[in-house]
Amino acid sequence: MKSTSTALTSDLPATGITAVGDLNCPFCFALNEWIDELGYGATVSYFGIEHMADLTPEKAATQAALAEMKAEYDKVMERTCGDLALTLPAKRPSSALAIATLLRIESISPDRVGEARTRLFRALWRDGLDFSRPEIIREKLHDFDLGDFADMRIELGVVKQRTRKWINGEINHIPAVLSPTKVNYIGMGTKKALKIFFGSALFSSQHEGVCRS
């Protein structure tokens, strides 16, 4: 656990807990599943970034990229002893459009953004679907008002801005769970460790008041 950089925290909520992650990272998927299981999915804010901002379909299909994704998948399976429902996708898709979609939902239906985030995580890491394709996002979020994907310039711009701040910040690893008190949970860890973090006096006080770049 360590302090956050002001380059990143300037965009974070003043109160509450914020998870930093990328939808195409299996460690972030596991952490999100645990957050949901612990009952915090609707209350934890999400700061979505692209930890592979230059990812293209061609790069994702290379042997090196496929081997890296498989190694991450194996590590998650090992750490969770196979208790987490997880599928290895054919390749890792860009997450920009999916994260931008969450930003749009957050502005329209903030009470449901946690639900949408989990659906998109599972679209890739359970169903093996490519959420860089608009039709997949619409299918998985069919009951949300998503608007026109052709007009996503503002949301995509925010994703790029947040990604730059994350890259240049002190905490440029994901997943991470950050608190306003600057005592944070870094890395996937274990569900038990995450439960202790959320159940500590640190988390209670707020209610009162690894992938890398």
ABEGO torsion letter per residue (X at the ends): XBBBBAAAAAABBABEBBBBBBAABAAAAAAAAAAAAAGAAAABBBBBBBABAABBAAAAABAAAAAAAAAAAAAAAAAAGGABBBBBBABBBBAAAAAAAAAAAAAABAAAAAAAAAAAAAAAAAAGBBAABAAAAAAAAAABBAEBAABAAAAAAAAAAAAAAAAABABABOBBBBBAAGBBBBEAEBAAAAAAAAABAAAAAAAAXXBBX
